[in-house]
């Protein structure tokens, strides 16, 4: 069960890259992401969930790199700012990290 929670927590937001709260829709997503983080980390104190927001696709791509190299994430849920500019960065992260993409696809479906 702990492994399931760990995976779910990681999937829910181990590296959740979300557009900045500049719209009610993204504001709600960020709020719920932070709620899920709190609830999952309370259920499993060994779980570490990171919620990140970004104002641009380049910032989001930089965050992805940091999440992989610095935080050593094993799962990612991403709500891409843009499909085209984030296709390659997510494809790189996908090597060794379970990735879930929310809201839009990428220009390369294998990513």
Helices and strands as residue ranges (DSSP letters): H 2-13, E 15-19, H 24-43, E 50-54, H 57-69, E 75-78, H 83-93, E 98-101
